[in-house]
Amino acid sequence: VVNTTILNISYSGLEDSIPPEIGNLTNLERLTLHWNGLTGSIPPEIGNLNNLIVLSLSGNDLEGSIPPEIGNLTNLVHLIVNNNNLEGPIPTEIGNLVNLSHLDLSWNELEGSIPTEIGNLVNIISLKLVLNNLTGVIPESICDLTLNFTDNHFNGTIHQFIRI
């Protein structure tokens, strides 16, 4: 089990929290647990999975904040945690994920402003933050991306650099 590289338990009706022991599967490259009934928070031990390329936890009942240890996953290409009950700010450590091409944090209860560190995601193609409680201004550093920020509470002017 320790040498497992792909763990896909999606659409399986799982109902419990993600155990902290998930952090022992350090060879995982793909962790896909979407569309179950998972509860609790994302364990900080998930930050031990340094080989992860895909992390998909969408469509569960996860709550709490996104742990800052997520920033340890520097090989991630896809981070998909939409359709949960995650709250609190987007951790600034997300800016460490320089290989990320797809980030979807939509349909949560995230709040605060978009951290400027998100501009470090030089390989990002798609950034989705739909239906959260985000506020503040959209950082200029992400204005060249494909953005979807529908149903938030941003203020200020639209940067001239945003492609509409």
DSSP file (Angstrom, degrees, kcal/mol; ACC not computed):
  #  RESIDUE AA STRUCTURE BP1 BP2  ACC     N-H-->O    O-->H-N    N-H-->O    O-->H-N    TCO  KAPPA ALPHA  PHI   PSI    X-CA   Y-CA   Z-CA
    1    1 A V    >         0   0    0      0, 0.0     3,-1.7     0, 0.0     0, 0.0   0.000 360.0 360.0 360.0 -35.8    0.0    0.0    0.0
    2    2 A V  T 3   +     0   0    0      1,-0.3    25,-0.7    24,-0.1    26,-0.1   0.806 360.0  53.3 -62.5 -28.9    2.9    2.4    0.8
    3    3 A N  T 3  S+     0   0    0     23,-0.1    -1,-0.3    24,-0.1    22,-0.1   0.385  79.1 130.9 -87.7   4.1    4.0    2.2   -2.9
    4    4 A T    <   -     0   0    0     -3,-1.7    23,-0.2     1,-0.1     3,-0.1  -0.322  32.0-179.4 -58.5 133.6    0.6    3.1   -4.2
    5    5 A T        +     0   0    0      1,-0.3    24,-3.7    23,-0.2    25,-1.9   0.653  67.6  41.4-108.4 -22.8    0.8    5.8   -6.9
    6    6 A I  E     +a   30   0A   0     23,-0.2     2,-0.5    22,-0.2    -1,-0.3  -0.990  56.2 177.5-130.4 126.4   -2.9    6.3   -7.7
    7    7 A L  E     +a   31   0A   0     23,-2.7    25,-3.0    -2,-0.4     2,-0.6  -0.932   8.1 170.0-127.8 107.1   -5.8    6.2   -5.3
    8    8 A N  E     +a   32   0A   0     -2,-0.5     2,-0.3    23,-0.2    25,-0.2  -0.920  11.4 155.0-121.9 103.5   -9.1    6.9   -6.9
    9    9 A I        +     0   0    0     23,-2.5     3,-0.4    -2,-0.6     2,-0.3  -0.634  26.4 152.1-124.2  70.7  -12.1    6.3   -4.6
   10   10 A S        +     0   0    0     -2,-0.3    25,-0.2     1,-0.2    26,-0.1  -0.701  59.2  10.3-103.8 153.5  -14.7    8.5   -6.3
   11   11 A Y  S    S+     0   0    0     23,-1.9    -1,-0.2    -2,-0.3    25,-0.2   0.854  90.4 123.0  51.5  40.3  -18.4    8.2   -6.4
   12   12 A S  S    S-     0   0    0     -3,-0.4    24,-0.1    22,-0.2    -1,-0.1   0.399  79.0-114.4-114.4   0.9  -18.1    5.5   -3.7
   13   13 A G        +     0   0    0     22,-0.5    23,-0.1     1,-0.2     2,-0.1   0.735  48.0 175.0  73.6  22.0  -20.3    6.8   -0.9
   14   14 A L        -     0   0    0     -5,-0.2    23,-2.9    21,-0.1     2,-0.4  -0.410   7.7-173.6 -61.1 133.5  -17.4    7.3    1.5
   15   15 A E        +     0   0    0     21,-0.1     2,-0.3    -2,-0.1    23,-0.2  -0.822  43.8  62.8-135.2  95.3  -18.7    8.9    4.7
   16   16 A D  S    S-     0   0    0     -2,-0.4    23,-2.2    21,-0.2     2,-0.2  -0.944  84.8 -66.3 176.4-174.0  -16.0    9.9    7.2
   17   17 A S  B     -g   39   0B   0     -2,-0.3    23,-0.2    21,-0.2    25,-0.1  -0.562  52.0 -98.5 -91.8 161.2  -13.1   12.1    7.5
   18   18 A I        -     0   0    0     21,-0.6    23,-0.1    23,-0.4    -1,-0.1  -0.687  48.0-123.5 -74.8 120.4   -9.8   11.8    5.5
   19   19 A P    >   -     0   0    0      0, 0.0     3,-2.0     0, 0.0     4,-0.2  -0.369   7.4-126.5 -70.6 146.1   -7.5   10.0    8.0
   20   20 A P  G >  S+     0   0    0      0, 0.0     3,-2.0     0, 0.0     4,-0.1   0.757 104.7  77.2 -61.2 -22.3   -4.2   11.8    8.8
   21   21 A E  G >   +     0   0    0      1,-0.3     3,-2.4     2,-0.2     4,-0.3   0.632  69.5  85.7 -63.5 -12.1   -2.5    8.5    7.8
   22   22 A I  G X  S+     0   0    0     -3,-2.0     3,-1.7     1,-0.3    -1,-0.3   0.822  77.4  68.7 -56.0 -29.1   -3.1    9.5    4.2
   23   23 A G  G <  S+     0   0    0     -3,-2.0    -1,-0.3     1,-0.3    -2,-0.2   0.603  85.5  68.1 -66.8 -11.7    0.2   11.4    4.6
   24   24 A N  G <  S+     0   0    0     -3,-2.4     2,-1.8     1,-0.2    -1,-0.3   0.624  77.5  83.3 -81.2 -13.5    2.0    8.1    4.8
   25   25 A L    X   +     0   0    0     -3,-1.7     3,-2.0    -4,-0.3    -1,-0.2  -0.423  54.2 159.7 -87.8  62.6    1.3    7.4    1.1
   26   26 A T  T 3   +     0   0    0     -2,-1.8    25,-0.5     1,-0.3    -1,-0.2   0.566  63.9  61.7 -70.1  -9.1    4.2    9.5    0.0
   27   27 A N  T 3  S+     0   0    0    -25,-0.7    -1,-0.3   -23,-0.2   -24,-0.1   0.485  75.1 125.0 -91.6  -3.1    4.4    7.8   -3.4
   28   28 A L    <   +     0   0    0     -3,-2.0    23,-0.2     1,-0.2   -22,-0.2  -0.308  29.0 171.5 -59.6 134.2    1.0    9.0   -4.4
   29   29 A E  S    S+     0   0    0    -24,-3.7    24,-3.9     1,-0.3    25,-2.1   0.604  72.4  33.6-110.0 -26.7    0.8   10.9   -7.6
   30   30 A R  E     +ab   6  54A   0    -25,-1.9   -23,-2.7    23,-0.2     2,-0.5  -0.980  58.7 179.4-136.1 122.0   -3.0   11.0   -8.0
   31   31 A L  E     +ab   7  55A   0     23,-2.6    25,-2.7    -2,-0.4     2,-0.6  -0.953  10.4 172.8-122.2 109.3   -5.4   11.3   -5.1
   32   32 A T  E     +ab   8  56A   0    -25,-3.0   -23,-2.5    -2,-0.5    25,-0.2  -0.935  17.2 148.3-124.4 107.7   -9.0   11.4   -6.3
   33   33 A L        +     0   0    0     23,-3.0     3,-0.3    -2,-0.6     5,-0.2  -0.093  29.3 150.5-125.2  31.5  -11.7   11.2   -3.7
   34   34 A H        +     0   0    0     22,-0.2   -23,-1.9     1,-0.2    25,-0.2  -0.315  52.2  18.8 -78.0 154.4  -14.3   13.4   -5.3
   35   35 A W  S    S+     0   0    0     23,-3.0   -22,-0.5   -25,-0.2    -1,-0.2   0.926  90.6 112.9  56.2  57.6  -18.1   13.1   -5.0
   36   36 A N  S    S-     0   0    0     23,-0.4    -1,-0.2    -3,-0.3   -21,-0.1  -0.429  80.5 -98.3-122.9-157.2  -18.4   11.1   -1.8
   37   37 A G        +     0   0    0    -23,-2.9   -21,-0.2    -2,-0.2    23,-0.1  -0.129  58.4 160.2-120.0  35.6  -19.7   12.2    1.6
   38   38 A L        -     0   0    0     -5,-0.2    23,-2.7   -23,-0.2   -21,-0.2  -0.324  15.3-175.3 -63.8 138.9  -16.4   12.9    3.2
   39   39 A T  B     +g   17   0B   0    -23,-2.2   -21,-0.6    21,-0.1    23,-0.2  -0.598  37.7  49.7-123.2-176.1  -16.6   15.2    6.2
   40   40 A G  S    S-     0   0    0     21,-0.4    23,-3.0    -2,-0.2     2,-0.2  -0.365  90.8 -51.4  79.5-162.7  -14.2   16.9    8.6
   41   41 A S        -     0   0    0     21,-0.2   -23,-0.4   -23,-0.1    23,-0.2  -0.605  56.0 -91.1-108.4 168.3  -11.2   18.9    7.4
   42   42 A I        -     0   0    0     21,-0.4    23,-0.1    23,-0.4    -2,-0.1  -0.704  52.9-121.5 -74.9 119.4   -8.4   18.4    5.0
   43   43 A P    >   -     0   0    0      0, 0.0     3,-2.0     0, 0.0     4,-0.2  -0.389   6.3-131.6 -68.6 140.8   -5.7   16.9    7.2
   44   44 A P  G >  S+     0   0    0      0, 0.0     3,-2.1     0, 0.0     4,-0.1   0.757 102.1  76.4 -61.5 -22.2   -2.4   18.9    7.3
   45   45 A E  G >  S+     0   0    0      1,-0.3     3,-2.3     2,-0.2     4,-0.2   0.659  72.4  81.3 -63.1 -14.5   -0.6   15.6    6.7
   46   46 A I  G X  S+     0   0    0     -3,-2.0     3,-1.6     1,-0.3    -1,-0.3   0.773  77.4  72.1 -61.0 -23.3   -1.7   15.8    3.1
   47   47 A G  G <  S+     0   0    0     -3,-2.1    -1,-0.3     1,-0.3    -2,-0.2   0.581  82.8  69.8 -67.8  -9.5    1.3   18.2    2.7
   48   48 A N  G <  S+     0   0    0     -3,-2.3     2,-2.0     1,-0.2    -1,-0.3   0.587  72.8  92.1 -80.2 -10.8    3.5   15.1    3.0
   49   49 A L    X   +     0   0    0     -3,-1.6     3,-2.0     1,-0.2    -1,-0.2  -0.430  48.1 163.2 -87.3  66.0    2.4   13.9   -0.4
   50   50 A N  T 3   +     0   0    0     -2,-2.0    25,-0.4     1,-0.3    -1,-0.2   0.641  68.1  57.3 -62.4 -17.9    5.3   15.6   -2.3
   51   51 A N  T 3  S+     0   0    0    -25,-0.5    -1,-0.3   -23,-0.2    -2,-0.1   0.451  76.0 128.3 -93.3  -0.7    4.8   13.5   -5.4
   52   52 A L    <   +     0   0    0     -3,-2.0   -22,-0.2     1,-0.2    23,-0.2  -0.309  24.7 168.1 -61.7 133.7    1.1   14.4   -6.0
   53   53 A I  S    S+     0   0    0    -24,-3.9    24,-3.5     1,-0.3    25,-2.2   0.656  72.4  34.3-108.1 -35.4    0.3   15.7   -9.4
   54   54 A V  E     +bc  30  78A   0    -25,-2.1   -23,-2.6    23,-0.2     2,-0.4  -0.988  58.2 176.1-127.0 127.8   -3.5   15.6   -9.0
   55   55 A L  E     +bc  31  79A   0     23,-2.3    25,-2.9    -2,-0.4     2,-0.5  -0.955   8.9 172.0-129.1 112.6   -5.5   16.3   -5.9
   56   56 A S  E     +bc  32  80A   0    -25,-2.7   -23,-3.0    -2,-0.4   -22,-0.2  -0.959  17.0 150.9-126.8 114.8   -9.3   16.2   -6.3
   57   57 A L        +     0   0    0     23,-2.8     3,-0.3    -2,-0.5     5,-0.2   0.051  31.4 143.7-122.9  20.9  -11.5   16.3   -3.3
   58   58 A S        +     0   0    0     22,-0.6   -23,-3.0     1,-0.2   -22,-0.3  -0.174  52.5  29.7 -68.1 155.9  -14.5   18.0   -4.9
   59   59 A G  S    S+     0   0    0     23,-1.8   -23,-0.4   -25,-0.2    -1,-0.2   0.856  91.5 109.1  69.6  39.0  -18.1   17.3   -4.1
   60   60 A N  S    S-     0   0    0     23,-0.8    -1,-0.2    22,-0.4   -21,-0.1  -0.516  78.6-105.9-122.9-165.7  -17.8   16.3   -0.5
   61   61 A D        +     0   0    0    -23,-2.7   -21,-0.4    -2,-0.2    23,-0.1  -0.153  58.4 153.4-117.5  36.2  -18.8   17.9    2.8
   62   62 A L        +     0   0    0     -5,-0.2    23,-2.9   -23,-0.2     2,-0.2  -0.384  18.2 179.5 -67.6 143.9  -15.2   19.0    3.8
   63   63 A E  E     +h   85   0C   0    -23,-3.0   -21,-0.4    21,-0.1    23,-0.2  -0.750  32.6  58.6-136.4-177.6  -15.1   22.0    6.1
   64   64 A G  E    S-h   86   0C   0     21,-0.6    23,-2.7    -2,-0.2     2,-0.2  -0.399  90.5 -45.0  84.7-169.9  -12.5   24.0    7.9
   65   65 A S        -     0   0    0     21,-0.2   -23,-0.4    -2,-0.1    23,-0.1  -0.526  57.5 -97.9 -96.2 163.4   -9.7   25.9    6.2
   66   66 A I        -     0   0    0     23,-0.5    -1,-0.1    21,-0.4    -2,-0.1  -0.700  51.4-117.0 -74.6 121.9   -7.4   24.8    3.5
   67   67 A P    >   -     0   0    0      0, 0.0     3,-2.1     0, 0.0     4,-0.2  -0.349   8.7-130.8 -67.2 141.4   -4.2   23.8    5.4
   68   68 A P  G >  S+     0   0    0      0, 0.0     3,-2.1     0, 0.0     4,-0.1   0.752 102.2  77.8 -61.3 -21.5   -1.1   25.9    4.7
   69   69 A E  G >  S+     0   0    0      1,-0.3     3,-2.2     2,-0.2     4,-0.2   0.650  71.1  82.9 -62.6 -13.7    0.7   22.6    4.2
   70   70 A I  G X  S+     0   0    0     -3,-2.1     3,-1.7     1,-0.3    -1,-0.3   0.801  77.6  70.3 -58.0 -27.4   -0.9   22.4    0.8
   71   71 A G  G <  S+     0   0    0     -3,-2.1    -1,-0.3     1,-0.3    -2,-0.2   0.603  83.6  69.5 -67.5 -11.6    1.9   24.7   -0.3
   72   72 A N  G <  S+     0   0    0     -3,-2.2     2,-1.9     1,-0.2    -1,-0.3   0.641  76.0  86.9 -76.6 -14.8    4.4   21.7    0.1
   73   73 A L    X   +     0   0    0     -3,-1.7     3,-2.0    -4,-0.2    -1,-0.2  -0.398  49.3 158.1 -87.3  62.3    2.8   20.0   -2.9
   74   74 A T  T 3   +     0   0    0     -2,-1.9    25,-0.5     1,-0.3    -1,-0.2   0.559  66.3  59.8 -70.4  -8.2    5.0   21.7   -5.4
   75   75 A N  T 3  S+     0   0    0    -25,-0.4    -1,-0.3   -23,-0.2    -2,-0.1   0.505  76.5 125.6 -92.3  -5.6    4.5   19.0   -8.1
   76   76 A L    <   +     0   0    0     -3,-2.0   -23,-0.2     1,-0.2   -22,-0.2  -0.257  28.1 170.4 -58.5 135.4    0.7   19.5   -8.2
   77   77 A V  S    S+     0   0    0    -24,-3.5    24,-3.0     1,-0.3    25,-2.2   0.654  72.7  35.6-109.5 -35.5   -0.7   20.3  -11.6
   78   78 A H  E     +cd  54 102A   0    -25,-2.2   -23,-2.3    23,-0.2     2,-0.5  -0.985  57.9 176.6-125.2 122.8   -4.4   20.0  -10.7
   79   79 A L  E     +cd  55 103A   0     23,-2.6    25,-2.5    -2,-0.4     2,-0.5  -0.942  11.9 170.4-123.8 107.1   -5.9   21.1   -7.4
   80   80 A I  E     +cd  56 104A   0    -25,-2.9   -23,-2.8    -2,-0.5   -22,-0.6  -0.935  17.3 144.2-124.5 106.4   -9.7   20.7   -7.4
   81   81 A V        +     0   0    0     23,-2.6     5,-0.2    -2,-0.5     3,-0.2  -0.064  29.7 140.7-131.3  32.2  -11.5   21.1   -4.1
   82   82 A N        +     0   0    0     22,-0.3   -23,-1.8     1,-0.2   -22,-0.4  -0.198  50.8  38.9 -71.9 167.6  -14.7   22.7   -5.3
   83   83 A N  S    S+     0   0    0     23,-1.6   -23,-0.8   -25,-0.2     2,-0.2   0.927  90.0 105.5  57.2  54.1  -18.2   21.9   -3.9
   84   84 A N  S    S-     0   0    0     23,-1.2    -1,-0.2    22,-0.3   -21,-0.1  -0.600  80.7-104.4-133.5-162.3  -17.3   21.6   -0.3
   85   85 A N  E     +h   63   0C   0    -23,-2.9   -21,-0.6    -2,-0.2    23,-0.1  -0.121  57.7 154.1-121.6  34.4  -17.8   23.8    2.8
   86   86 A L  E     -h   64   0C   0    -23,-0.2    23,-3.2    -5,-0.2     2,-0.2  -0.369  19.1-178.5 -67.3 142.8  -14.3   25.1    3.1
   87   87 A E  E     +i  109   0D   0    -23,-2.7   -21,-0.4    21,-0.2    23,-0.3  -0.772  31.0  53.1-136.0 177.6  -13.9   28.4    4.9
   88   88 A G  E    S-i  110   0D   0     21,-0.7    23,-2.5    -2,-0.2     2,-0.1  -0.328  91.0 -33.7  85.9-172.8  -11.4   30.9    5.9
   89   89 A P        -     0   0    0      0, 0.0   -23,-0.5     0, 0.0    23,-0.2  -0.347  61.7-101.8 -80.2 160.5   -8.8   32.6    3.7
   90   90 A I        -     0   0    0     23,-0.5    23,-0.1    21,-0.4    -2,-0.1  -0.728  51.9-112.5 -73.4 123.5   -7.0   31.1    0.7
   91   91 A P    >   -     0   0    0      0, 0.0     3,-1.8     0, 0.0     4,-0.2  -0.342  10.5-134.7 -65.6 140.1   -3.6   30.3    2.2
   92   92 A T  G >  S+     0   0    0      1,-0.3     3,-2.0     2,-0.2     4,-0.1   0.777 100.6  75.2 -62.1 -25.4   -0.7   32.3    0.8
   93   93 A E  G >  S+     0   0    0      1,-0.3     3,-2.3     2,-0.2    -1,-0.3   0.654  72.6  81.8 -62.8 -15.2    1.3   29.1    0.6
   94   94 A I  G X  S+     0   0    0     -3,-1.8     3,-1.6     1,-0.3    -1,-0.3   0.771  77.6  71.5 -61.1 -23.4   -0.8   28.2   -2.5
   95   95 A G  G <  S+     0   0    0     -3,-2.0    -1,-0.3     1,-0.3    -2,-0.2   0.610  83.4  69.5 -67.2 -12.0    1.6   30.5   -4.3
   96   96 A N  G <  S+     0   0    0     -3,-2.3     2,-2.1     1,-0.2    -1,-0.3   0.625  73.7  90.6 -76.9 -13.6    4.3   27.8   -3.9
   97   97 A L    X   +     0   0    0     -3,-1.6     3,-2.0    -4,-0.2    -1,-0.2  -0.399  47.9 160.0 -85.6  63.9    2.5   25.5   -6.4
   98   98 A V  T 3   +     0   0    0     -2,-2.1    25,-0.5     1,-0.3    -1,-0.2   0.622  68.4  56.4 -67.8 -14.3    4.3   26.8   -9.4
   99   99 A N  T 3  S+     0   0    0    -25,-0.5    -1,-0.3   -23,-0.2     2,-0.1   0.471  79.1 123.2 -91.9  -2.2    3.5   23.7  -11.6
  100  100 A L    <   +     0   0    0     -3,-2.0    23,-0.3     1,-0.2   -23,-0.2  -0.373  27.3 167.3 -65.0 129.4   -0.3   24.2  -11.1
  101  101 A S        +     0   0    0    -24,-3.0    24,-3.3     1,-0.3    25,-2.2   0.650  69.2  37.8-110.1 -26.8   -2.3   24.5  -14.3
  102  102 A H  E     +de  78 126A   0    -25,-2.2   -23,-2.6    23,-0.2     2,-0.4  -0.983  59.6 173.7-132.0 123.2   -5.8   24.1  -12.9
  103  103 A L  E     +de  79 127A   0     23,-2.6    25,-2.8    -2,-0.4     2,-0.5  -0.983   2.2 176.5-129.0 118.9   -7.1   25.5   -9.6
  104  104 A D  E     +de  80 128A   0    -25,-2.5   -23,-2.6    -2,-0.4   -22,-0.3  -0.932  18.0 153.0-128.3 109.0  -10.7   25.2   -8.6
  105  105 A L        +     0   0    0     23,-2.8     5,-0.3    -2,-0.5     3,-0.3   0.059  35.4 140.5-114.4  20.0  -11.8   26.4   -5.2
  106  106 A S        +     0   0    0     22,-0.3   -23,-1.6     1,-0.2   -22,-0.3  -0.097  51.5  28.5 -66.4 161.2  -15.4   27.2   -6.3
  107  107 A W  S    S+     0   0    0     23,-2.8   -23,-1.2   -25,-0.2     2,-0.2   0.899  93.5 108.1  55.8  50.1  -18.6   26.6   -4.3
  108  108 A N  S    S-     0   0    0     23,-0.9    -1,-0.2    22,-0.4   -21,-0.2  -0.545  79.6-107.0-128.2-162.1  -17.0   26.9   -0.9
  109  109 A E  E     +i   87   0D   0    -23,-3.2   -21,-0.7    -2,-0.2    23,-0.1  -0.132  56.7 154.7-124.3  35.0  -17.3   29.5    1.8
  110  110 A L  E     -i   88   0D   0     -5,-0.3    23,-3.0   -23,-0.3     2,-0.3  -0.331  20.1-173.0 -65.6 146.4  -13.8   30.9    1.4
  111  111 A E  E     +j  133   0E   0    -23,-2.5   -21,-0.4    21,-0.1    23,-0.2  -0.858  34.3  49.5-139.0 171.4  -13.4   34.5    2.6
  112  112 A G  E    S-j  134   0E   0     21,-0.8    23,-2.5    -2,-0.3     2,-0.2  -0.472  90.3 -44.3  91.3-169.3  -10.9   37.3    2.6
  113  113 A S        -     0   0    0     21,-0.2   -23,-0.5    -2,-0.2    23,-0.2  -0.531  60.1 -95.0 -96.4 163.4   -8.9   38.6   -0.4
  114  114 A I        -     0   0    0     21,-0.5    23,-0.1    23,-0.4    -1,-0.1  -0.649  50.0-116.3 -72.7 124.0   -7.1   36.6   -3.1
  115  115 A P    >   -     0   0    0      0, 0.0     3,-1.9     0, 0.0     4,-0.2  -0.378  10.5-132.2 -65.8 140.6   -3.5   36.4   -1.9
  116  116 A T  G >  S+     0   0    0      1,-0.3     3,-2.1     2,-0.2     4,-0.1   0.765 101.7  76.1 -62.7 -23.5   -1.1   38.2   -4.2
  117  117 A E  G >  S+     0   0    0      1,-0.3     3,-2.3     2,-0.2    -1,-0.3   0.684  74.0  79.1 -61.4 -17.4    1.1   35.1   -4.0
  118  118 A I  G X  S+     0   0    0     -3,-1.9     3,-1.5     1,-0.3    -1,-0.3   0.739  78.7  71.6 -63.8 -20.0   -1.4   33.5   -6.4
  119  119 A G  G <  S+     0   0    0     -3,-2.1    -1,-0.3     1,-0.3    -2,-0.2   0.619  81.4  72.4 -68.3 -12.8    0.5   35.5   -9.1
  120  120 A N  G <   +     0   0    0     -3,-2.3     2,-2.3     1,-0.1    -1,-0.3   0.598  68.7  98.5 -74.9 -11.0    3.4   33.1   -8.6
  121  121 A L    X   +     0   0    0     -3,-1.5     3,-1.6     1,-0.2    -1,-0.1  -0.483  47.8 168.3 -80.4  76.1    1.4   30.4  -10.4
  122  122 A V  T 3  S+     0   0    0     -2,-2.3    -1,-0.2     1,-0.3   -23,-0.1   0.634  71.4  49.0 -70.0 -15.6    3.2   31.0  -13.7
  123  123 A N  T 3  S+     0   0    0    -25,-0.5    -1,-0.3   -23,-0.3     2,-0.1   0.333  79.4 130.2-103.8   6.2    1.7   27.8  -15.3
  124  124 A I    <   +     0   0    0     -3,-1.6   -23,-0.2     1,-0.2   -22,-0.2  -0.386  23.1 167.9 -68.1 134.3   -1.9   28.4  -14.3
  125  125 A I        +     0   0    0    -24,-3.3    21,-0.9     1,-0.3     2,-0.4   0.708  69.1  29.8-108.7 -40.9   -4.4   28.0  -17.2
  126  126 A S  E     +ef 102 146A   0    -25,-2.2   -23,-2.6    19,-0.1     2,-0.5  -0.984  57.7 179.0-132.4 124.5   -7.7   28.0  -15.3
  127  127 A L  E     -ef 103 147A   0     19,-1.9    21,-1.5    -2,-0.4     2,-0.5  -0.972   8.9-177.1-125.4 113.7   -8.5   29.6  -11.9
  128  128 A K  E     +ef 104 148A   0    -25,-2.8   -23,-2.8    -2,-0.5   -22,-0.3  -0.954  20.8 155.6-118.8 123.4  -12.0   29.2  -10.6
  129  129 A L        +     0   0    0     19,-2.8     3,-0.3    -2,-0.5     5,-0.2  -0.055  25.7 158.6-130.3  29.7  -13.2   30.8   -7.4
  130  130 A V        +     0   0    0     18,-0.3   -23,-2.8     1,-0.2   -22,-0.4  -0.197  58.2  10.3 -61.2 144.9  -16.9   30.9   -8.1
  131  131 A L  S    S+     0   0    0     19,-2.5   -23,-0.9   -25,-0.2     2,-0.2   0.925  91.0 119.8  50.9  64.0  -19.4   31.2   -5.3
  132  132 A N  S    S-     0   0    0     19,-0.8    -1,-0.2    -3,-0.3   -21,-0.1  -0.635  73.3-106.5-128.3-168.4  -17.3   32.0   -2.3
  133  133 A N  E     +j  111   0E   0    -23,-3.0   -21,-0.8    -2,-0.2    19,-0.1  -0.193  59.7 153.5-116.1  38.7  -17.3   35.0    0.0
  134  134 A L  E     +j  112   0E   0    -23,-0.2    19,-2.7    -5,-0.2     2,-0.2  -0.398  17.6 179.9 -72.8 146.1  -14.1   36.6   -1.3
  135  135 A T  E     +k  153   0F   0    -23,-2.5   -21,-0.5    17,-0.1    19,-0.3  -0.703  33.0  52.6-133.4-177.5  -13.6   40.3   -1.0
  136  136 A G  E    S-k  154   0F   0     17,-0.6    19,-2.5    -2,-0.2     2,-0.3  -0.429  90.6 -37.7  86.1-159.5  -11.1   43.0   -1.8
  137  137 A V        -     0   0    0     17,-0.2   -23,-0.4    -2,-0.1    19,-0.1  -0.690  55.7-108.7-103.9 156.7   -9.5   43.6   -5.2
  138  138 A I        -     0   0    0     19,-0.3    21,-0.1    -2,-0.3     5,-0.1  -0.745  44.4-112.5 -82.4 122.3   -8.4   41.2   -7.8
  139  139 A P    >   -     0   0    0      0, 0.0     3,-1.8     0, 0.0     4,-0.1  -0.293  12.9-134.7 -60.1 136.0   -4.6   41.1   -7.9
  140  140 A E  G >  S+     0   0    0      1,-0.3     3,-1.7     2,-0.2     4,-0.2   0.791  99.1  74.4 -58.4 -28.6   -3.1   42.6  -11.0
  141  141 A S  G 3  S+     0   0    0      1,-0.3    -1,-0.3     2,-0.1     3,-0.2   0.627  99.8  42.7 -64.7 -13.0   -0.7   39.6  -11.1
  142  142 A I  G X  S+     0   0    0     -3,-1.8     3,-1.6     1,-0.1    -1,-0.3   0.264  79.8 105.8-114.7  12.2   -3.5   37.3  -12.3
  143  143 A C  T <  S+     0   0    0     -3,-1.7    20,-1.0     1,-0.3    -2,-0.1   0.679  74.5  58.4 -69.8 -17.3   -5.2   39.5  -14.8
  144  144 A D  T 3  S+     0   0    0     -4,-0.2    -1,-0.3    -3,-0.2     2,-0.1   0.431  91.3  95.2 -90.0   1.8   -3.8   37.5  -17.8
  145  145 A L  S <  S-     0   0    0     -3,-1.6     2,-0.9     1,-0.1    18,-0.3  -0.368  90.1 -98.8 -87.8 166.5   -5.4   34.3  -16.7
  146  146 A T  E     -f  126   0A   0    -21,-0.9   -19,-1.9   -22,-0.1     2,-0.3  -0.806  57.3-169.8 -80.4 111.8   -8.7   32.6  -17.6
  147  147 A L  E     -f  127   0A   0     -2,-0.9     2,-0.3   -21,-0.2   -19,-0.2  -0.807  29.2-179.6-113.6 145.3  -10.7   33.7  -14.6
  148  148 A N  E     +f  128   0A   0    -21,-1.5   -19,-2.8    -2,-0.3   -18,-0.3  -0.832  20.0 150.8-140.9 104.9  -14.1   32.8  -13.2
  149  149 A F        +     0   0    0     -2,-0.3     3,-0.2   -21,-0.2     5,-0.2   0.052  20.8 160.0-119.8  21.5  -14.9   34.7  -10.0
  150  150 A T        +     0   0    0      1,-0.2   -19,-2.5   -20,-0.1   -18,-0.3  -0.072  59.5  18.0 -50.3 143.6  -18.7   34.8  -10.3
  151  151 A D  S    S+     0   0    0    -21,-0.2   -19,-0.8     1,-0.2     2,-0.2   0.932  91.3 116.6  59.4  56.4  -20.7   35.5   -7.1
  152  152 A N        -     0   0    0     -3,-0.2    -1,-0.2   -21,-0.2   -17,-0.1  -0.595  69.9-110.7-127.2-165.0  -18.1   36.9   -4.8
  153  153 A H  E     +k  135   0F   0    -19,-2.7   -17,-0.6    -2,-0.2   -20,-0.0  -0.248  50.0 158.1-129.7  45.4  -17.9   40.4   -3.2
  154  154 A F  E     -k  136   0F   0    -19,-0.3     2,-0.3    -5,-0.2   -17,-0.2  -0.290  17.6-168.3 -69.5 155.6  -15.0   42.1   -4.8
  155  155 A N        +     0   0    0    -19,-2.5   -17,-0.2     2,-0.1     2,-0.1  -0.849  38.7  54.7-135.9 175.1  -14.7   45.8   -4.8
  156  156 A G  S    S-     0   0    0     -2,-0.3     2,-0.2   -19,-0.1    -2,-0.0  -0.430  89.3 -42.6  94.3-172.7  -12.6   48.4   -6.6
  157  157 A T        -     0   0    0     -2,-0.1     2,-0.5     1,-0.1   -19,-0.3  -0.529  56.8-105.5 -92.2 158.8  -12.0   49.0  -10.2
  158  158 A I        -     0   0    0     -2,-0.2    -1,-0.1     1,-0.1    -2,-0.0  -0.721  43.4-113.4 -82.1 127.6  -11.4   46.3  -12.9
  159  159 A H    >   -     0   0    0     -2,-0.5     3,-1.4     1,-0.2    -1,-0.1  -0.284  13.4-128.4 -60.5 143.6   -7.8   46.4  -13.9
  160  160 A Q  T 3  S+     0   0    0      1,-0.2    -1,-0.2     3,-0.0    -2,-0.0   0.670 107.1  65.1 -65.6 -14.9   -7.1   47.5  -17.4
  161  161 A F  T 3  S+     0   0    0      2,-0.1     2,-0.3     0, 0.0    -1,-0.2   0.617  75.4 104.7 -85.4 -13.0   -5.1   44.3  -17.9
  162  162 A I    <   -     0   0    0     -3,-1.4     2,-0.6     1,-0.1   -18,-0.1  -0.537  69.6-135.8 -72.9 129.0   -8.1   42.0  -17.4
  163  163 A R              0   0    0    -20,-1.0    -2,-0.1    -2,-0.3    -1,-0.1  -0.753 360.0 360.0 -84.9 123.9   -9.2   40.5  -20.7
  164  164 A I              0   0    0     -2,-0.6    -1,-0.1     0, 0.0    -2,-0.0   0.380 360.0 360.0-107.5 360.0  -12.9   40.6  -21.0
